[in-house]
Amino acid sequence: MTQTSQKDNASNLPTQRSVSQTINQPINIIAVGEVVPDLTYSSLMVMLQLLTNHTGVAKVETPHSSWKIFICAGSIAFIEDKGDFWLTLTRKLKIKRIRSAQEFLSSITQKPINSIETCSLLGKIYAQDPENCLIIFKEILLENLLAISLEKKFSLLWKPLQLDTKVTLPIWKLPDLEKAIALVTDQWRTFTHVHHPYQTVQLLDPECPIAQVPLFTQVTNGKYRISEIADRFQQHITHTALKLDKLAENRTVAILPLLLRSPQVNDDLALDDTIKPRSLLKVMIIDDSPVLLKQFGNLLTNWGYQMCPVSDPINATKEMLLEKPNIVFIDINMPKLNGFDLIKQIRRQPSLAKLPLVLVTSENTVTNNFRAKWANCRFLSKPRTSDDVQEFREQVQMLLQEFVPL
């Protein structure tokens, strides 16, 4: 993951191996089809090392993300990030201007449904331009391994494979990959605000000089991963992370926390996950300001909550009975009905009597704080300046973690 030229990368060629009808012998230490929980990164790497001379998929999960590590005869061919793998591959092919591979990928009407199909498709893409695809495949693999190494708690599910078709892909030995990633991981752990390549970035100071760069404004809206921002600027991911960490130190941007992964079910007999439909936790915002509703809504959506905006406080109680939110943020100063009078209406409804309510206002006075406590509500101050935005976000996040954690 150190900054190297294409020539340097290409000179460090992996071995290539064709696998046909690989039959895996039983593994006594890692049970097939059984989840091994509560692993550290070190113990995870040890268990992967035990899979030497085997072929299959090691599914690795953390509270935030999920990966499939395709192991080919004891070495790693690719690591598939469940949420972003194909988007990342397409983006990097476009950056490298590998037109033939792009056209081939775009001609695929349906994404692969399992790891064998993924491996086969990657082999076909690799055949379009082996030299440049080698660089891209290794870059994606190392970025995913970096993301894994910066997590703390893991589970592992091993699924051996018997391949009936010939698969040819560049592969890398796990010890070589660990060595390549170790120094980069150590550098990332020195950052103050940036902790993971999957974190997203929110612009806080639209008046700063760098915010005048259209591309920077585009990628700092809370929706782009740091890894994607690095690609957009065609920079090494660690270089981008270092710059963003300094901008966060100056409160130019905020580095948003990782979202918790959606609940999933492991199918021991299949290679794919079956994802349960998830009912998102609802957060209602009652405020007569369209700007605040939009900004607050973007924040909550990025964090994984369902936003229920209400601009008319007169209809707020009716909307709450209909939507059944898990927590409600209420502006105090609204012309039609102030927040304290609205709370009286809400608390008269038996089904809403214990609903968490948070009063939000720019008037952080002793009186407002006291009235909020008297009404059995929490109190939250709106940010007055851009310097207050980060603190406001942290307070909102603490309230959500306290009352409605994902």
Secondary structure in CASP SS format (residue, H / E / C, confidence):
PFRMAT SS
TARGET T0000
AUTHOR 0000-0000-0000
METHOD secondary structure of the structure
MODEL  1
M C 1.00
T C 1.00
Q C 1.00
T C 1.00
S C 1.00
Q H 1.00
K H 1.00
D H 1.00
N H 1.00
A H 1.00
S H 1.00
N C 1.00
L C 1.00
P C 1.00
T E 1.00
Q E 1.00
R E 1.00
S E 1.00
V E 1.00
S C 1.00
Q C 1.00
T C 1.00
I C 1.00
N C 1.00
Q C 1.00
P C 1.00
I C 1.00
N C 1.00
I C 1.00
I C 1.00
A C 1.00
V E 1.00
G C 1.00
E C 1.00
V C 1.00
V E 1.00
P E 1.00
D E 1.00
L E 1.00
T C 1.00
Y H 1.00
S H 1.00
S H 1.00
L H 1.00
M H 1.00
V H 1.00
M H 1.00
L H 1.00
Q H 1.00
L C 1.00
L C 1.00
T C 1.00
N C 1.00
H C 1.00
T C 1.00
G E 1.00
V E 1.00
A E 1.00
K E 1.00
V E 1.00
E E 1.00
T C 1.00
P C 1.00
H C 1.00
S C 1.00
S E 1.00
W E 1.00
K E 1.00
I E 1.00
F E 1.00
I E 1.00
C E 1.00
A C 1.00
G C 1.00
S E 1.00
I E 1.00
A E 1.00
F E 1.00
I E 1.00
E E 1.00
D E 1.00
K C 1.00
G C 1.00
D C 1.00
F H 1.00
W H 1.00
L H 1.00
T H 1.00
L H 1.00
T H 1.00
R H 1.00
K H 1.00
L H 1.00
K H 1.00
I H 1.00
K C 1.00
R C 1.00
I C 1.00
R H 1.00
S H 1.00
A H 1.00
Q H 1.00
E H 1.00
F H 1.00
L H 1.00
S H 1.00
S H 1.00
I C 1.00
T C 1.00
Q C 1.00
K C 1.00
P C 1.00
I C 1.00
N C 1.00
S H 1.00
I H 1.00
E H 1.00
T H 1.00
C H 1.00
S H 1.00
L H 1.00
L H 1.00
G H 1.00
K H 1.00
I H 1.00
Y H 1.00
A H 1.00
Q H 1.00
D C 1.00
P H 1.00
E H 1.00
N H 1.00
C H 1.00
L H 1.00
I H 1.00
I H 1.00
F H 1.00
K H 1.00
E H 1.00
I H 1.00
L H 1.00
L H 1.00
E H 1.00
N H 1.00
L H 1.00
L H 1.00
A H 1.00
I H 1.00
S H 1.00
L C 1.00
E C 1.00
K C 1.00
K C 1.00
F E 1.00
S E 1.00
L E 1.00
L E 1.00
W E 1.00
K E 1.00
P E 1.00
L C 1.00
Q C 1.00
L C 1.00
D C 1.00
T C 1.00
K C 1.00
V E 1.00
T E 1.00
L E 1.00
P E 1.00
I E 1.00
W E 1.00
K C 1.00
L H 1.00
P H 1.00
D H 1.00
L H 1.00
E H 1.00
K H 1.00
A H 1.00
I H 1.00
A H 1.00
L H 1.00
V H 1.00
T H 1.00
D H 1.00
Q H 1.00
W H 1.00
R C 1.00
T C 1.00
F C 1.00
T C 1.00
H C 1.00
V C 1.00
H C 1.00
H C 1.00
P C 1.00
Y C 1.00
Q C 1.00
T E 1.00
V E 1.00
Q E 1.00
L E 1.00
L C 1.00
D C 1.00
P C 1.00
E C 1.00
C C 1.00
P H 1.00
I H 1.00
A H 1.00
Q H 1.00
V C 1.00
P H 1.00
L H 1.00
F H 1.00
T H 1.00
Q H 1.00
V H 1.00
T C 1.00
N E 1.00
G E 1.00
K E 1.00
Y E 1.00
R E 1.00
I H 1.00
S H 1.00
E H 1.00
I H 1.00
A H 1.00
D H 1.00
R H 1.00
F C 1.00
Q C 1.00
Q C 1.00
H C 1.00
I H 1.00
T H 1.00
H H 1.00
T H 1.00
A H 1.00
L H 1.00
K H 1.00
L H 1.00
D H 1.00
K H 1.00
L H 1.00
A H 1.00
E H 1.00
N C 1.00
R C 1.00
T C 1.00
V E 1.00
A E 1.00
I E 1.00
L C 1.00
P C 1.00
L C 1.00
L C 1.00
L C 1.00
R C 1.00
S C 1.00
P C 1.00
Q E 1.00
V E 1.00
N C 1.00
D C 1.00
D C 1.00
L C 1.00
A C 1.00
L C 1.00
D C 1.00
D C 1.00
T E 1.00
I E 1.00
K C 1.00
P C 1.00
R C 1.00
S C 1.00
L C 1.00
L C 1.00
K E 1.00
V E 1.00
M E 1.00
I E 1.00
I E 1.00
D C 1.00
D C 1.00
S C 1.00
P H 1.00
V H 1.00
L H 1.00
L H 1.00
K H 1.00
Q H 1.00
F H 1.00
G H 1.00
N H 1.00
L H 1.00
L H 1.00
T H 1.00
N H 1.00
W H 1.00
G C 1.00
Y C 1.00
Q E 1.00
M E 1.00
C E 1.00
P E 1.00
V E 1.00
S C 1.00
D C 1.00
P H 1.00
I H 1.00
N H 1.00
A H 1.00
T H 1.00
K H 1.00
E H 1.00
M H 1.00
L H 1.00
L H 1.00
E H 1.00
K C 1.00
P C 1.00
N C 1.00
I E 1.00
V E 1.00
F E 1.00
I E 1.00
D E 1.00
I C 1.00
N C 1.00
M C 1.00
P C 1.00
K C 1.00
L C 1.00
N C 1.00
G H 1.00
F H 1.00
D H 1.00
L H 1.00
I H 1.00
K H 1.00
Q H 1.00
I H 1.00
R H 1.00
R C 1.00
Q C 1.00
P H 1.00
S H 1.00
L H 1.00
A C 1.00
K C 1.00
L C 1.00
P C 1.00
L E 1.00
V E 1.00
L E 1.00
V E 1.00
T E 1.00
S C 1.00
E C 1.00
N C 1.00
T C 1.00
V H 1.00
T H 1.00
N H 1.00
N H 1.00
F H 1.00
R H 1.00
A H 1.00
K H 1.00
W H 1.00
A C 1.00
N C 1.00
C C 1.00
R E 1.00
F E 1.00
L E 1.00
S E 1.00
K C 1.00
P C 1.00
R C 1.00
T C 1.00
S H 1.00
D H 1.00
D H 1.00
V H 1.00
Q H 1.00
E H 1.00
F H 1.00
R H 1.00
E H 1.00
Q H 1.00
V H 1.00
Q H 1.00
M H 1.00
L H 1.00
L H 1.00
Q H 1.00
E H 1.00
F H 1.00
V C 1.00
P C 1.00
L C 1.00
END
